[in-house]
Amino acid sequence: MTTFSPDNADQVAEVVAWAAAESEPLALRGTGTKASVGQAVNIEHELDLSKLSGVTLYEPDELVLQAGPATPMDEINKLLADHGQALAFEPPDLGPLLTGAPAAGSLGGVIAANLAGPRRIKSGAARDHFLGFNAVSGRGESFKSGGRVVKNVTGYDLCKLMCGSWGTLAAMTSVTVKVLPVAPKERTVLVATNDAATAVKALTVGLNSPLDVSGAGWLPASMTATSPVDMVRLIGKGVAALRLEGIEGSIVYRCDQLRNLLGDLGTLEELHTSRSRAFWQAMRDVQPFAGAEGKRPVWKISVAPQDGPAVLAALEGKGLRDAFMDWGGGLIWLAVPADLEDAGATVIREAVNAVGGHAMLMRASPTLRAAVPVFHPQNAALAALGKRIRDGFDPHGILNPGRMG
């Protein structure tokens, strides 16, 4: 494999222009933590963007940060923490799940995959905090979109297209995002229940209340038993968890109100700030399936929250039991036993299609990735629209060709 490692945006444009002229495909790579996601492809030339790293602008008072796409998330998180700020969409660290290496992901990778953690139900996804970027299209042309503040942005909102494009539209050379203050305190109310339907009922009650819930998920008993939080391990059951954030007085009042609303659904416990943060970090990073879990296939399933329990029941009936829910029941993380890899893909897609959802294969062997669609198959109209968009940015089809199927 030939690897190109440009030092700046102009050199990126030179490499892509050469590839376009010669019709030579390029595999885009930042820090490489998500290289195993997507269809397995064999591309001879690699465009390594790892030198486009470092924060180039940070204005805490203006709540804006600009950095190279390969800037490590660990570096960005530490910088923001020093100023009491963070990325409000709570991007997960999927390194332990995908590669075994924690704190190795990059800002560009988070944007390209449109990743968001448990706070998405309140703050939105990465695309909702993505203010602007500079990039090189598949034509070898440099362009930019957006700006440092939303009110000054005109023209097409290309940020929404770049998020979740997995490097198939352009090579980003600079990224600008919105940052927000970190809440000084947080608490999580736990409802002990082994029943997914009861859990979603509890999560729905909290999310439909005026109490500003910022996290809503359910872990079965098999996963609470290995939780990093001692109080969760001692419960001995599955838990539905609802997070509240803010100042001390507000948190105390809202927790009391939430406990009153949930009192009939099960035994209640409460995690305060340090335990609460540890709990949601584990949920965010899909910790139950990381590390010692090995390389069992892991699926990310998106459905309407009210459909979550039915989908789990359908999967459990086919031997697929290792799953937990986030986003109020709208996000299901599922690990598939190794002996059910191929059959599991069929079962998952059937269960998800029955409720109009979406299933993405997040971790799998190259063999399985080549055998089944990694991204959920689109209907003809959406597929045609996606192709027109890719053709507009990359008419020669040289940027990560085949990665999204």
N, C-alpha and C positions, 0 to 999 in steps of 0.2 A: 504493500500500500504506500502511495505517495502522500506525504502529509505537508500541507502548506500551513505555516504559522505566522500570519501577518502581525506586524507590530501596531498598526493603526488602521483607521477606516479607509484611507486611500489605497493601502495595500490589499485590503479585503476586496475593494472594488476591482482592482487589477486581476486578482485571482478569479473572481466570479466572471469578469468579462472574458478572460481566457477560456474558462470552462464553457461559457455560452457559445463562444465562437467555434470551439472544437467539439461541442456537444458531449462534453465529458461530465458525468454526474459527480456531485460532491456530497459527501457525508458531513453535515455540520456537527461540530462538537465543542462544548464549553468545558465544564469540568468532568463530563462523562458519566455522571451518576444516574442518568436516565437513558443511557445508550441501549439498555436492554428492553426498553418499552417501545412498542410498535412492531410492525411486521419485520421479520428477520430479512435483511437485505445484504447483498454483497456488493459494495461500492469500492472501486479501486483508489479513488482520491478522497482525502479527508481535508476539510477546512477546519483547522484547530483555532478557535477563537480565544484560547485561554490567556493570551497576552493582553486582551482587551479587558483589563481588570483594574479596579480601584474606584473609589468615590471621587467624582470630579466636582460635585457641588452638593452642599448640605446646608440648608438654612432652617434651623429648628423653629424660628419664629414664624416662618412662612410655610412650615409643614411640607417641605419638598426636598427630595433627594434625587440626585442624578449619579449614575455609575455605569461603568463598562458592564457588558452582559455577563462576563465571566467572574465578576466580583463575588467572592464567597458569601453566602448568606450568613455565615458565622461572623464575618467581619462587619456586615451591615447590622446585624442584630446587636452586636456589642456596641457599635457606635451609637445606635439609636437608644439603647438602654442607658448609656452614660448621660443622655439628655431626657430620660424619662419618657421616651417615645418608642413606637413600634410600628410595624406594618399591620394595620388593623384586620386584614383578612387572614391573619394567622397562618402563614404558609407552612405546610408540613415539611419535616425533614424525612424524606423517604429513603435516604441513604441506607439505614439499617435494614429496611425492607428489601431494597433492590440489590445493593452491593455489599452490605455489611459494614460500610464505612459511615459513621455519623458525621454531621456537620460538614459535609463535603459539597453540598449543592450550591448552585449559583443563582443570582437574581434573574439572569436571562432564562435559565431553565425553569424557574418558577413561572415566569411570564409565558414562555413558549408552551408550557403545559397547563396554564390557567389553574394553578393549584390554590386551594384554600382549605383552611382547617375548620374546626367546629364553629368559629364565630361567623362563618358565612351566612348563617340564618339571620344575623343582625347586620353585618357590615358589607356583605356581598363577596364576590369572588375577586381574584387578582385583577380582572379586566376593569372592575369598578374603581380601582385605585391606580390605574395605569394612565399617566398623564400624557406621555409622549415618548418618541424614540427617533433615533437615526438608524438607517439600515441601507443595505444594498440589495436590490431586487435581483431576480434571476436573469435579468437583462444585463447585469453589471452596472446598473445605474444607481447612484446614491440618491436617497430621498429622505425626507423627515415628515413626521406627522405629530400633531398635538403641540403641547407647550408646557410651561411650568405651572400654569394655573388654568383651570377649566374655562373660566370666563373669557380668556384671550384666544381660545381655540376656534378656528374656523375651518370650513371644508369638511371632507369626509372623515368620519371617526375610524381611522384605520387601526387604532389601538385595539378595538373590539375584534378585528379580524386577526391580528397578530397573536392575540391571546388564544392559546389552544391550537395553534397552527403547527406546532412541533417542528419548526424550522423548514416548512415546505413552501413558504411564501417569500421569505427574505432572510438575509443574515443581519441581525441587529448588531449595531456597533456602539449604541448608547441607549440607556433606558432611564426614564424619569418617572418617579412614583410619588404618590401622596403618602405622608406619614401622619400619625395621630398620637396624642398622649396616651400613656398606659394608665388604666384605672388603678388607683392606689390600693384598693381592697377588692377581694372577691370571695364569694361563698358558693358552695354547691349543695343543693338539697338532693338527697338520695331517697328513692322509693324502692324498697326491697321487693322484687318480684321476679319470678322465673318465667313469667308469661309475656311474650312479645306484644300481644294485643293490649294487655293491661299497661305495659310500659308505654306504648304509643299513646294510649289514652291519657296517661299522666303527662307525657311530653306535650300533647296537644292542649291540655288544660293550661300548662305553664305558658306555652307560646301564644295562646289566645288571650291571655291575661294582659293587663296594662303594666306588668312588672318588669318589662325590658329584659327578658331572658336572652343571654348571649351564648348559650351552649345547651344542647338537648340531645342526649344519646342514651343508648342501652347496651349494657354488657351482660351476657349470660353468666351463670354461676361458674362455668368452666374457665372463664376469663377473669372474673373477679378474684378467683383463687390465686391468680398469679399477678395481680395488680401491684404496682410499685407503692401503693398507698396502704399502710397497715390497716386503717379503719375499714377500707373496702374489702380487704382479704378476710377480715373477721366477721363480716356480715353473713357469709355462708350461703348467699343467694345471688341471683342476678340483680342488677340495679339499674333503674331509670334515673338519669342524672340531669339536673337543671341548674345552670350557672347564672349567677347574678354578679354584676361588677359595678363599682362606683365608690363613693365616699362611705365612711363607716356608718354614719347615721342612716343613710339611705339603704345601705345593705341590710342592716338589722331590721328595719321596718319592712322591707320587701320580702325578706326571708320569712318573717312571721306571717305575712299575708300569703305567701306561697305555701307554707306548711298548712295553713288553714284550708287552702283549696285542695290540697293533695291528701289530707288526713284519712279519707275513706278508701284509699287505693293501696295501702300497705304500710309497713313499718317505715318510719322516717329517720334518717340520719343527716348529719350536716358536716361538710368539710369546710374548714376555714382556709385562708389565703394560700399558705404553702402547700397543704395537702391538695387543695382544689387545683392549683396550678400543675402539680405533678400528675394528677388524674387526667386533666385535659391535654397535657403534653403527650401522655401515652396514647390517648384516643387520637390525637392529631397525627401522630407519627405511625399509626397502625402497629403499635408495639406488640399486640398479641400475636402477630404473624411474622415478626422480625426475628433476627438473630438465630436462636436455637431452633426456630421453626423450620429451618432448612429452606429448600427451594420448592415447596409445594406451590402449585399455581394459586395466585391470588387475583380475585376479580373485584372490581369497583362497580357497583350496581346503583343506578339512580332511578328512583320511582317516585310517584306521589306518596307523601308520608303515610296516608291512610292505607296504602297498598302494601307497605312494608311487611306487616305480619303475615299476610296471605302469601306473599312471595317467599318468605322464610319457611312457612309451612309446606309449600309446594316443593321447595328445595330439600327440606328435611325428609320428606316422603321418598326422596330419591337417594338418600344417604349423604346429603350435603348439609352437615349440621354446624360446622364451625363458622359462625358469622356473628357480627355485631352491627349495631345501627348508630348512625350519627344524623345530624340535620333533622331532628324530630322524627326520624324514621324514613326520611327521603334518601339517605345514603346507606347502603349495605356493603360492608367489607366481608368477603367470603373466601375462605381457604378450602381448596379442593383436595381430597385424598389422592395420592399419587396413582392409585389403581383405578381412579375414575376420571383421569385427565380428559380423554377424548369425549367420553359419554357426558362428563360434567358440562362441557361447553354446550352441547346440544340441549341438555336439560335447563341450563341457566338461560339460554336465549329463548327457549319456549316459555319459561315462566315469566320472563321480563316482557316478551312480546304480548303476552296475554293481558298485561295491564298498561301497555304503551310506554314502557320504560327504556332504559339504555344500560348496556352492560359492556364494560371495557376490561380486557385482560391486562392486568397491571404487571404481573410477574409470572413468567413461564420459561420453559426451556426453548431454545431456538427451534426444536422440532415441533413443539406445540404451536409456537407462534407462526410457523410456516403452514401449519395444517388448518388453523381456524382463523377467522378474522379477529384481529386484536381489538379494533374499534367496531362499535355496533354497526351492522350494515344499514345503509340509508335507503330510503325509497328513491325511486327514479328521479323525481323532481329535485330533491335535495342533493343527490349525487351529481346531477347535471349542473346545478348551481355551484357546487363546490368546485367542479372541474373548470367552469368558466372563470371563477375567481383565481384558481391556481394558474390558469393559462394567462390571465392578465398580469400577474406578478412574475411568473416564471414560464414563458412560452416554450422554452426549450426543455423543460422538465428536468433540470439539473440539480435542484436543491432537495436533498433527502428523498429522492424518488422512491415510491413504493412503501415508504414508512407508514403512511396512513392507509395503505391498502389500495 
